[in-house]
Amino acid sequence: MTISKSDQQILPALAKPYPKIAVIGSGSWGTALATVAKRAGREVVIWGRDKKTTDAIRERGENPKYLPGVELPKGIDATTDMAAALKDADAVLVVTPSKTLRKICAQMKPHLKKGVPVALCAKGIETKTGLLLGEVASEELPDHPIGALSGPTFAKETVLGHPTAATVAFDFTYADRLSPKDSPAARLAISMSSEFFRPYISDDLVGVEIGGAVKNVIAIACGMMSGAGFAENTRAALITRGMDEMKTLAEVLGGRRETVTGLSGAGDLTLTCSSTTSRNMSLGTQLGKGLKREECFDGKPVVVEGEVNSISVIDLAQRIGVSLPICESVHAVLHEGADLTQTFRDLWSRPIEAEPKALGLAFDHPFGENA
């Protein structure tokens, strides 16, 4: 099912919001989404592993570990008890790292009411299986509609009320008996909508997920080139051609190319590739300056999603026979010991192709002495 443009405009307005939303994950983005839901008038409870954090959220209205000094709306509940968090929940937002998704879904399963929609708010591809996160969740929670909430969003800006937009996507094929206005996408969108947070709805879950998974890899590429001393021309080229790689992968997997031009693709990619606070950009920048991986982030063991995702993205692309030159270049530098400068020299020296068909950059020798 594809949502018509007219339906996209009227469905959220007609939809009935979910009264109670459970947020699984007490990190910065989980706390931000709980804040969004609370400001939209929902009953909200956060589940987290760290009791000090959940106690602080519940008792002081602050997440001192991830958002220190930022005041949260009053009335957000928080607990370390999964059963208590999911009791009577009408919708669930899962905001835990992608590598823990399967385990978290199994932990949630006995406590969910049948049919409660689950929206995934992490981004990535499961490393061992090459499955999209929506596929992982569907395996673990077959009786629940699975969707995603994704877009160009930084947690602190969202909590502080900076105008923000995101995409809510669910595959509607499971719900043929429902009218479109009763779809989880429409209902969750109206449940989260407020003066400062604007959700858009989509039925292309694959397209939305691919945008979120691949953009972090492209951001590392942008960081690498920035760290190596190249400027805005280079970054603009990587963003544009990186988006083409996202479109290609989405289309082959059954998504729509146009989805990648929206908030969850182009929007998220642009934000991540333009931000000095992004860990993906930061990793790339440090590597581009010549640091070894173990020297990055002052030697601290910082998890960078794009570094992990690059393995999954390339494994998936090779399995389905798709060429992703920028992602392949990042993978080669991060995981194959390839020389960064030579790798990107090779990327830029690929054969010339027509732009609509090209899967990689094909400009002539920008690494020369006069570049």
SVG drawing of the C-alpha trace seen along z (x, -y; Angstrom):
<svg xmlns="http://www.w3.org/2000/svg" viewBox="-11 -26 63 41">
<polyline fill="none" stroke="black" stroke-width="0.4" points="0.0,0.0 1.2,-3.5 -0.1,-6.6 -1.5,-9.2 -0.4,-12.8 -3.9,-13.8 -3.9,-11.0 -0.5,-12.1 -2.0,-15.5 -5.2,-14.4 -4.5,-11.1 -2.6,-12.4 -5.3,-14.9 -8.0,-12.2 -6.0,-9.6 -6.5,-8.9 -3.4,-9.4 -2.0,-6.6 -2.7,-7.5 0.4,-5.8 3.8,-5.5 6.6,-3.4 10.2,-4.4 12.7,-1.6 16.1,-3.2 17.1,-6.0 19.9,-7.5 19.9,-11.0 17.6,-10.1 15.3,-8.0 14.9,-10.9 14.4,-13.3 11.6,-11.2 10.0,-10.8 10.1,-14.6 8.4,-15.0 5.7,-12.6 5.0,-14.2 4.8,-17.7 2.3,-16.3 0.1,-15.3 0.9,-11.6 1.4,-9.5 5.1,-8.5 7.3,-6.0 11.0,-5.3 12.7,-2.0 16.5,-2.0 19.1,0.3 20.7,-2.3 18.7,-2.9 20.5,-6.2 19.4,-7.5 15.8,-6.4 15.5,-7.7 16.9,-11.1 14.5,-11.3 11.5,-10.4 12.4,-12.3 14.3,-15.4 13.3,-15.7 16.8,-15.4 19.0,-12.8 22.3,-13.7 24.3,-11.0 23.3,-11.9 21.6,-15.4 23.1,-17.0 21.6,-20.3 18.7,-20.0 15.2,-20.3 12.7,-17.7 8.9,-18.1 7.2,-17.1 5.5,-13.8 7.7,-11.5 7.9,-8.2 11.0,-6.0 11.8,-2.5 14.3,0.4 11.4,2.8 10.5,3.9 7.1,5.3 6.2,2.1 7.3,0.0 5.2,1.9 2.1,2.3 -0.9,0.9 1.4,-0.7 -0.4,-1.6 2.7,-2.1 6.4,-1.5 9.5,-3.4 12.7,-1.2 15.7,-3.5 18.5,-1.2 21.7,-0.5 21.1,1.6 23.3,4.4 21.1,5.1 17.8,5.0 17.1,8.7 17.8,9.2 15.6,6.2 12.7,7.5 12.9,10.9 12.9,9.2 9.9,7.1 7.8,9.9 6.1,11.4 5.0,8.0 3.5,6.5 -0.2,6.4 -1.0,8.2 -0.9,5.9 0.9,3.0 2.9,1.2 6.7,1.0 8.7,-1.8 12.5,-1.4 14.5,-4.6 18.0,-3.2 19.7,-2.9 21.7,0.0 21.8,3.5 22.3,6.6 25.9,7.7 25.6,11.4 22.5,11.8 22.6,8.7 18.9,8.1 17.4,4.7 16.4,3.8 12.7,4.0 13.3,7.6 15.0,8.4 12.1,7.0 9.5,8.8 11.2,12.1 11.2,11.5 7.7,9.8 5.6,11.4 2.3,10.3 3.2,6.6 3.4,4.0 6.9,2.9 8.0,-0.6 10.6,-3.2 11.0,-6.8 13.9,-8.5 15.2,-11.8 17.7,-14.6 17.6,-14.9 20.0,-15.7 18.7,-14.8 19.7,-18.0 18.2,-20.3 15.0,-18.3 14.7,-18.5 15.4,-22.2 12.5,-22.8 14.3,-23.6 11.8,-22.9 12.4,-19.4 10.9,-17.0 11.1,-13.3 9.5,-10.4 7.3,-7.8 7.2,-4.7 5.2,-1.5 4.6,1.2 0.8,1.2 0.4,4.6 -0.2,6.4 -3.2,4.2 -5.5,4.6 -8.6,4.5 -7.6,1.1 -8.6,-2.2 -5.5,-4.3 -6.3,-6.8 -6.1,-3.9 -2.6,-2.9 0.2,-3.0 2.1,-5.5 -0.8,-8.0 -1.6,-7.4 2.0,-7.6 2.6,-10.7 -0.4,-12.5 0.8,-11.1 4.1,-12.8 3.1,-16.0 3.5,-19.3 4.4,-22.9 8.1,-22.0 8.1,-18.4 6.6,-17.7 6.3,-14.0 5.6,-13.0 4.2,-9.5 5.5,-6.9 4.7,-3.3 8.2,-2.7 9.9,-1.1 12.8,0.3 13.6,-3.1 13.5,-4.8 15.8,-2.2 18.3,-2.2 18.7,-6.0 19.5,-5.7 21.9,-2.7 24.0,-4.1 24.2,-7.8 26.6,-7.1 29.1,-5.4 28.9,-8.3 29.5,-10.7 32.7,-8.9 33.8,-9.4 33.0,-13.1 35.0,-13.3 38.0,-11.5 38.2,-14.0 37.7,-16.9 40.5,-15.7 42.7,-15.2 42.3,-18.9 39.6,-18.9 36.8,-21.4 33.1,-22.0 33.3,-20.8 34.4,-17.4 31.8,-17.2 29.0,-18.2 30.1,-15.6 30.2,-12.8 26.8,-13.7 25.2,-13.8 26.8,-10.6 26.4,-8.9 22.7,-9.6 22.7,-7.8 24.2,-4.8 21.4,-4.9 18.8,-5.1 20.3,-2.2 20.4,0.1 16.9,-0.9 15.5,-0.2 17.1,3.2 15.7,4.2 12.2,3.2 12.1,-0.4 11.5,-3.5 14.3,-5.9 12.2,-8.9 12.0,-8.0 15.8,-8.6 15.3,-12.2 13.2,-12.8 14.0,-13.5 15.2,-10.0 17.6,-10.0 18.8,-13.3 17.8,-15.2 19.7,-12.9 22.6,-12.6 23.0,-16.3 22.8,-16.9 25.3,-14.2 27.8,-15.2 27.6,-18.8 28.1,-18.4 31.3,-18.5 29.6,-16.9 28.7,-13.7 30.9,-10.8 30.9,-9.5 32.2,-12.7 34.6,-13.0 36.1,-9.5 36.6,-10.2 38.2,-13.6 40.7,-12.1 41.6,-9.3 41.9,-11.8 44.4,-13.8 46.5,-10.7 45.6,-9.3 45.4,-5.5 42.0,-4.1 43.2,-3.4 44.3,-7.0 41.0,-8.5 38.8,-10.0 41.8,-10.4 42.1,-6.6 38.7,-6.1 36.7,-3.1 33.9,-5.1 31.4,-3.1 30.8,-4.7 27.7,-3.4 29.0,-4.0 32.1,-2.0 30.0,1.0 27.4,0.4 30.1,0.3 30.7,4.0 27.0,4.9 26.3,2.5 29.1,4.0 28.2,7.6 24.6,6.9 25.7,5.1 28.0,8.0 25.3,10.6 22.7,8.8 25.3,7.8 25.2,4.0 28.2,1.7 28.6,-1.1 32.0,-2.7 31.9,-5.3 30.9,-2.7 33.4,-0.3 36.1,-2.9 35.3,-3.5 35.2,0.2 38.6,0.7 40.2,-2.0 38.5,-0.9 38.7,2.8 41.1,3.8 44.1,1.6 43.9,-0.3 45.7,-3.6 43.2,-6.5 44.7,-8.8 45.2,-6.2 41.7,-4.7 40.0,-8.1 42.3,-8.8 41.0,-5.6 37.5,-6.5 37.8,-9.8 39.5,-8.2 36.7,-5.8 35.6,-5.6 33.3,-8.4 29.6,-7.5 26.3,-9.2 25.1,-10.7 21.7,-8.9 23.4,-5.6 26.7,-6.3 27.3,-4.5 30.5,-6.2 32.4,-9.5 34.1,-9.9 36.0,-13.2 39.4,-13.5 42.5,-13.5 41.7,-16.1 44.6,-14.9 47.2,-16.4 49.6,-19.1 47.4,-21.9 44.1,-20.5"/>
</svg>
